Amino acid sequence: DKVDQDRVDALALSAEKAKQEQEAKRRQEQIDLTERKRQEEAEQKLRLAKQQEEADAKKKQAAAQQAAADAEREKKIAD
C-alpha cells in the first residue's frame, strides 16, 4: 500500500544518499593520498638535491686542500 511504498522509497533514497556520501569520501581520500604522495616526492627531491650539493661542496673543498698541499710541496722542493 501507499505507506509501505513511501517507506521503501525513503529507504531507497537513504541508501542512495549513503552510497553517494561514501563515494564522495572515497574520492576525497584518493585526492588526499595523491596530494600526500606528491608532497613526499617533492620533499625527497629536495633532500636529494641538498645531499648532492653537500657532496659537491665536500669534493670542491677536498680538491682545494689537495691543490694547497701540492703547492706547498712544490714550494718546499723549490726552496
N, CA, C and O atoms as a GROMACS GRO file, in nm:
protein
  316
    1ASP      N    1   0.084  -0.121   0.000
    1ASP     CA    2   0.000   0.000   0.000
    1ASP      C    3   0.087   0.125   0.000
    1ASP      O    4   0.209   0.116  -0.010
    2LYS      N    5   0.025   0.240   0.011
    2LYS     CA    6   0.094   0.369  -0.001
    2LYS      C    7   0.199   0.389   0.108
    2LYS      O    8   0.308   0.438   0.079
    3VAL      N    9   0.168   0.353   0.231
    3VAL     CA   10   0.262   0.372   0.342
    3VAL      C   11   0.386   0.287   0.321
    3VAL      O   12   0.498   0.333   0.340
    4ASP      N   13   0.364   0.160   0.281
    4ASP     CA   14   0.478   0.072   0.256
    4ASP      C   15   0.564   0.125   0.141
    4ASP      O   16   0.686   0.122   0.148
    5GLN      N   17   0.499   0.173   0.037
    5GLN     CA   18   0.573   0.225  -0.078
    5GLN      C   19   0.653   0.349  -0.039
    5GLN      O   20   0.768   0.366  -0.081
    6ASP      N   21   0.593   0.435   0.042
    6ASP     CA   22   0.665   0.554   0.090
    6ASP      C   23   0.787   0.513   0.172
    6ASP      O   24   0.894   0.573   0.161
    7ARG      N   25   0.769   0.411   0.254
    7ARG     CA   26   0.878   0.361   0.339
    7ARG      C   27   0.990   0.304   0.251
    7ARG      O   28   1.108   0.330   0.275
    8VAL      N   29   0.953   0.226   0.150
    8VAL     CA   30   1.052   0.167   0.058
    8VAL      C   31   1.124   0.278  -0.017
    8VAL      O   32   1.246   0.273  -0.034
    9ASP      N   33   1.049   0.378  -0.062
    9ASP     CA   34   1.111   0.490  -0.133
    9ASP      C   35   1.209   0.565  -0.043
    9ASP      O   36   1.318   0.603  -0.086
   10ALA      N   37   1.170   0.585   0.081
   10ALA     CA   38   1.256   0.656   0.176
   10ALA      C   39   1.383   0.575   0.203
   10ALA      O   40   1.493   0.631   0.210
   11LEU      N   41   1.369   0.444   0.217
   11LEU     CA   42   1.486   0.358   0.239
   11LEU      C   43   1.578   0.360   0.117
   11LEU      O   44   1.700   0.368   0.131
   12ALA      N   45   1.520   0.353  -0.001
   12ALA     CA   46   1.599   0.355  -0.124
   12ALA      C   47   1.673   0.488  -0.136
   12ALA      O   48   1.790   0.492  -0.174
   13LEU      N   49   1.603   0.596  -0.105
   13LEU     CA   50   1.664   0.729  -0.111
   13LEU      C   51   1.778   0.740  -0.010
   13LEU      O   52   1.884   0.794  -0.040
   14SER      N   53   1.754   0.688   0.109
   14SER     CA   54   1.855   0.691   0.215
   14SER      C   55   1.977   0.609   0.174
   14SER      O   56   2.091   0.651   0.196
   15ALA      N   57   1.953   0.492   0.116
   15ALA     CA   58   2.063   0.406   0.072
   15ALA      C   59   2.143   0.473  -0.039
   15ALA      O   60   2.266   0.467  -0.040
   16GLU      N   61   2.074   0.537  -0.131
   16GLU     CA   62   2.141   0.607  -0.241
   16GLU      C   63   2.224   0.723  -0.188
   16GLU      O   64   2.337   0.746  -0.233
   17LYS      N   65   2.169   0.796  -0.093
   17LYS     CA   66   2.242   0.908  -0.034
   17LYS      C   67   2.367   0.858   0.038
   17LYS      O   68   2.473   0.919   0.026
   18ALA      N   69   2.354   0.749   0.112
   18ALA     CA   70   2.469   0.691   0.182
   18ALA      C   71   2.575   0.646   0.082
   18ALA      O   72   2.695   0.665   0.105
   19LYS      N   73   2.531   0.587  -0.028
   19LYS     CA   74   2.624   0.542  -0.132
   19LYS      C   75   2.698   0.662  -0.192
   19LYS      O   76   2.820   0.655  -0.213
   20GLN      N   77   2.626   0.769  -0.219
   20GLN     CA   78   2.689   0.889  -0.275
   20GLN      C   79   2.789   0.951  -0.177
   20GLN      O   80   2.897   0.994  -0.216
   21GLU      N   81   2.751   0.954  -0.050
   21GLU     CA   82   2.842   1.008   0.053
   21GLU      C   83   2.968   0.923   0.064
   21GLU      O   84   3.078   0.976   0.078
   22GLN      N   85   2.950   0.792   0.057
   22GLN     CA   86   3.065   0.702   0.065
   22GLN      C   87   3.157   0.722  -0.056
   22GLN      O   88   3.279   0.724  -0.042
   23GLU      N   89   3.098   0.738  -0.173
   23GLU     CA   90   3.177   0.760  -0.294
   23GLU      C   91   3.250   0.894  -0.287
   23GLU      O   92   3.366   0.904  -0.327
   24ALA      N   93   3.184   0.996  -0.236
   24ALA     CA   94   3.248   1.127  -0.221
   24ALA      C   95   3.364   1.118  -0.122
   24ALA      O   96   3.470   1.176  -0.144
   25LYS      N   97   3.344   1.044  -0.015
   25LYS     CA   98   3.450   1.025   0.085
   25LYS      C   99   3.568   0.950   0.023
   25LYS      O  100   3.684   0.986   0.046
   26ARG      N  101   3.539   0.846  -0.056
   26ARG     CA  102   3.645   0.769  -0.121
   26ARG      C  103   3.725   0.857  -0.218
   26ARG      O  104   3.848   0.850  -0.222
   27ARG      N  105   3.653   0.939  -0.295
   27ARG     CA  106   3.722   1.029  -0.388
   27ARG      C  107   3.811   1.128  -0.314
   27ARG      O  108   3.924   1.154  -0.356
   28GLN      N  109   3.761   1.182  -0.203
   28GLN     CA  110   3.841   1.278  -0.125
   28GLN      C  111   3.964   1.210  -0.066
   28GLN      O  112   4.072   1.269  -0.063
   29GLU      N  113   3.947   1.087  -0.018
   29GLU     CA  114   4.062   1.014   0.035
   29GLU      C  115   4.166   0.990  -0.074
   29GLU      O  116   4.286   0.998  -0.048
   30GLN      N  117   4.120   0.961  -0.196
   30GLN     CA  118   4.213   0.940  -0.308
   30GLN      C  119   4.286   1.070  -0.341
   30GLN      O  120   4.406   1.069  -0.368
   31ILE      N  121   4.214   1.180  -0.338
   31ILE     CA  122   4.276   1.311  -0.363
   31ILE      C  123   4.380   1.340  -0.255
   31ILE      O  124   4.491   1.384  -0.286
   32ASP      N  125   4.344   1.314  -0.130
   32ASP     CA  126   4.437   1.337  -0.018
   32ASP      C  127   4.561   1.250  -0.032
   32ASP      O  128   4.673   1.296  -0.009
   33LEU      N  129   4.542   1.125  -0.070
   33LEU     CA  130   4.654   1.032  -0.087
   33LEU      C  131   4.746   1.080  -0.199
   33LEU      O  132   4.868   1.077  -0.185
   34THR      N  133   4.687   1.122  -0.309
   34THR     CA  134   4.766   1.172  -0.422
   34THR      C  135   4.845   1.296  -0.381
   34THR      O  136   4.962   1.309  -0.416
   35GLU      N  137   4.781   1.385  -0.309
   35GLU     CA  138   4.849   1.507  -0.264
   35GLU      C  139   4.962   1.475  -0.167
   35GLU      O  140   5.071   1.532  -0.175
   36ARG      N  141   4.936   1.382  -0.076
   36ARG     CA  142   5.040   1.343   0.021
   36ARG      C  143   5.159   1.281  -0.052
   36ARG      O  144   5.274   1.308  -0.019
   37LYS      N  145   5.131   1.197  -0.152
   37LYS     CA  146   5.238   1.134  -0.230
   37LYS      C  147   5.318   1.241  -0.306
   37LYS      O  148   5.441   1.235  -0.310
   38ARG      N  149   5.249   1.336  -0.364
   38ARG     CA  150   5.316   1.444  -0.437
   38ARG      C  151   5.406   1.524  -0.342
   38ARG      O  152   5.519   1.560  -0.377
   39GLN      N  153   5.356   1.550  -0.223
   39GLN     CA  154   5.433   1.624  -0.123
   39GLN      C  155   5.557   1.546  -0.081
   39GLN      O  156   5.666   1.602  -0.070
   40GLU      N  157   5.541   1.416  -0.057
   40GLU     CA  158   5.654   1.332  -0.018
   40GLU      C  159   5.759   1.327  -0.128
   40GLU      O  160   5.879   1.331  -0.100
   41GLU      N  161   5.714   1.319  -0.254
   41GLU     CA  162   5.809   1.317  -0.365
   41GLU      C  163   5.885   1.449  -0.374
   41GLU      O  164   6.005   1.450  -0.402
   42ALA      N  165   5.816   1.559  -0.352
   42ALA     CA  166   5.882   1.690  -0.355
   42ALA      C  167   5.985   1.701  -0.243
   42ALA      O  168   6.095   1.752  -0.264
   43GLU      N  169   5.950   1.653  -0.124
   43GLU     CA  170   6.044   1.656  -0.011
   43GLU      C  171   6.165   1.568  -0.038
   43GLU      O  172   6.278   1.605  -0.006
   44GLN      N  173   6.141   1.451  -0.097
   44GLN     CA  174   6.251   1.359  -0.130
   44GLN      C  175   6.344   1.423  -0.232
   44GLN      O  176   6.466   1.414  -0.221
   45LYS      N  177   6.286   1.488  -0.332
   45LYS     CA  178   6.367   1.554  -0.435
   45LYS      C  179   6.453   1.664  -0.371
   45LYS      O  180   6.570   1.681  -0.407
   46LEU      N  181   6.395   1.737  -0.279
   46LEU     CA  182   6.467   1.843  -0.210
   46LEU      C  183   6.582   1.786  -0.126
   46LEU      O  184   6.693   1.839  -0.126
   47ARG      N  185   6.554   1.675  -0.055
   47ARG     CA  186   6.660   1.610   0.025
   47ARG      C  187   6.775   1.563  -0.063
   47ARG      O  188   6.892   1.583  -0.030
   48LEU      N  189   6.741   1.502  -0.175
   48LEU     CA  190   6.844   1.452  -0.265
   48LEU      C  191   6.927   1.566  -0.323
   48LEU      O  192   7.049   1.555  -0.335
   49ALA      N  193   6.862   1.675  -0.358
   49ALA     CA  194   6.934   1.791  -0.410
   49ALA      C  195   7.029   1.847  -0.304
   49ALA      O  196   7.142   1.885  -0.335
   50LYS      N  197   6.983   1.852  -0.180
   50LYS     CA  198   7.068   1.903  -0.072
   50LYS      C  199   7.187   1.810  -0.049
   50LYS      O  200   7.299   1.856  -0.030
   51GLN      N  201   7.162   1.679  -0.051
   51GLN     CA  202   7.272   1.583  -0.035
   51GLN      C  203   7.375   1.599  -0.147
   51GLN      O  204   7.495   1.596  -0.122
   52GLN      N  205   7.326   1.616  -0.269
   52GLN     CA  206   7.417   1.632  -0.383
   52GLN      C  207   7.498   1.760  -0.368
   52GLN      O  208   7.618   1.763  -0.397
   53GLU      N  209   7.432   1.865  -0.323
   53GLU     CA  210   7.500   1.993  -0.302
   53GLU      C  211   7.610   1.979  -0.197
   53GLU      O  212   7.720   2.030  -0.214
   54GLU      N  213   7.579   1.909  -0.088
   54GLU     CA  214   7.678   1.887   0.017
   54GLU      C  215   7.795   1.802  -0.034
   54GLU      O  216   7.911   1.831  -0.002
   55ALA      N  217   7.766   1.699  -0.112
   55ALA     CA  218   7.871   1.614  -0.167
   55ALA      C  219   7.961   1.694  -0.261
   55ALA      O  220   8.083   1.680  -0.259
   56ASP      N  221   7.899   1.778  -0.343
   56ASP     CA  222   7.977   1.862  -0.435
   56ASP      C  223   8.066   1.959  -0.358
   56ASP      O  224   8.181   1.980  -0.396
   57ALA      N  225   8.014   2.016  -0.251
   57ALA     CA  226   8.092   2.110  -0.170
   57ALA      C  227   8.210   2.038  -0.104
   57ALA      O  228   8.320   2.094  -0.097
   58LYS      N  229   8.189   1.916  -0.057
   58LYS     CA  230   8.298   1.839   0.004
   58LYS      C  231   8.406   1.807  -0.099
   58LYS      O  232   8.525   1.817  -0.070
   59LYS      N  233   8.363   1.769  -0.220
   59LYS     CA  234   8.460   1.740  -0.326
   59LYS      C  235   8.542   1.864  -0.359
   59LYS      O  236   8.664   1.858  -0.374
   60LYS      N  237   8.474   1.977  -0.369
   60LYS     CA  238   8.541   2.102  -0.402
   60LYS      C  239   8.642   2.138  -0.292
   60LYS      O  240   8.753   2.181  -0.321
   61GLN      N  241   8.601   2.120  -0.167
   61GLN     CA  242   8.689   2.151  -0.054
   61GLN      C  243   8.810   2.057  -0.055
   61GLN      O  244   8.922   2.102  -0.032
   62ALA      N  245   8.787   1.928  -0.080
   62ALA     CA  246   8.897   1.832  -0.084
   62ALA      C  247   8.994   1.866  -0.197
   62ALA      O  248   9.116   1.856  -0.180
   63ALA      N  249   8.941   1.905  -0.311
   63ALA     CA  250   9.026   1.942  -0.424
   63ALA      C  251   9.109   2.066  -0.391
   63ALA      O  252   9.227   2.073  -0.425
   64ALA      N  253   9.048   2.162  -0.324
   64ALA     CA  254   9.120   2.284  -0.286
   64ALA      C  255   9.230   2.251  -0.186
   64ALA      O  256   9.340   2.305  -0.195
   65GLN      N  257   9.200   2.164  -0.090
   65GLN     CA  258   9.302   2.124   0.008
   65GLN      C  259   9.417   2.050  -0.060
   65GLN      O  260   9.534   2.070  -0.027
   66GLN      N  261   9.382   1.964  -0.155
   66GLN     CA  262   9.486   1.890  -0.228
   66GLN      C  263   9.572   1.985  -0.309
   66GLN      O  264   9.694   1.971  -0.314
   67ALA      N  265   9.509   2.082  -0.373
   67ALA     CA  266   9.584   2.180  -0.451
   67ALA      C  267   9.676   2.261  -0.361
   67ALA      O  268   9.790   2.289  -0.398
   68ALA      N  269   9.628   2.298  -0.244
   68ALA     CA  270   9.711   2.374  -0.150
   68ALA      C  271   9.828   2.289  -0.102
   68ALA      O  272   9.941   2.338  -0.090
   69ALA      N  273   9.802   2.161  -0.074
   69ALA     CA  274   9.909   2.071  -0.029
   69ALA      C  275  10.012   2.052  -0.140
   69ALA      O  276  10.132   2.051  -0.114
   70ASP      N  277   9.964   2.038  -0.263
   70ASP     CA  278  10.056   2.023  -0.377
   70ASP      C  279  10.141   2.148  -0.394
   70ASP      O  280  10.261   2.139  -0.418
   71ALA      N  281  10.079   2.265  -0.382
   71ALA     CA  282  10.152   2.391  -0.396
   71ALA      C  283  10.256   2.404  -0.285
   71ALA      O  284  10.368   2.450  -0.310
   72GLU      N  285  10.220   2.365  -0.165
   72GLU     CA  286  10.315   2.372  -0.052
   72GLU      C  287  10.433   2.278  -0.076
   72GLU      O  288  10.548   2.314  -0.051
   73ARG      N  289  10.404   2.158  -0.125
   73ARG     CA  290  10.510   2.061  -0.153
   73ARG      C  291  10.603   2.113  -0.263
   73ARG      O  292  10.725   2.101  -0.253
   74GLU      N  293  10.544   2.170  -0.367
   74GLU     CA  294  10.625   2.226  -0.477
   74GLU      C  295  10.713   2.340  -0.426
   74GLU      O  296  10.828   2.354  -0.467
   75LYS      N  297  10.658   2.421  -0.336
   75LYS     CA  298  10.734   2.534  -0.280
   75LYS      C  299  10.854   2.482  -0.200
   75LYS      O  300  10.964   2.537  -0.210
   76LYS      N  301  10.832   2.377  -0.121
   76LYS     CA  302  10.941   2.320  -0.041
   76LYS      C  303  11.048   2.260  -0.131
   76LYS      O  304  11.168   2.273  -0.104
   77ILE      N  305  11.005   2.195  -0.239
   77ILE     CA  306  11.101   2.137  -0.333
   77ILE      C  307  11.183   2.247  -0.398
   77ILE      O  308  11.304   2.232  -0.418
   78ALA      N  309  11.118   2.358  -0.431
   78ALA     CA  310  11.186   2.470  -0.498
   78ALA      C  311  11.285   2.538  -0.405
   78ALA      O  312  11.385   2.593  -0.451
   79ASP      N  313  11.259   2.535  -0.276
   79ASP     CA  314  11.348   2.602  -0.180
   79ASP      C  315  11.471   2.526  -0.151
   79ASP      O  316  11.555   2.571  -0.072
   0.00000   0.00000   0.00000
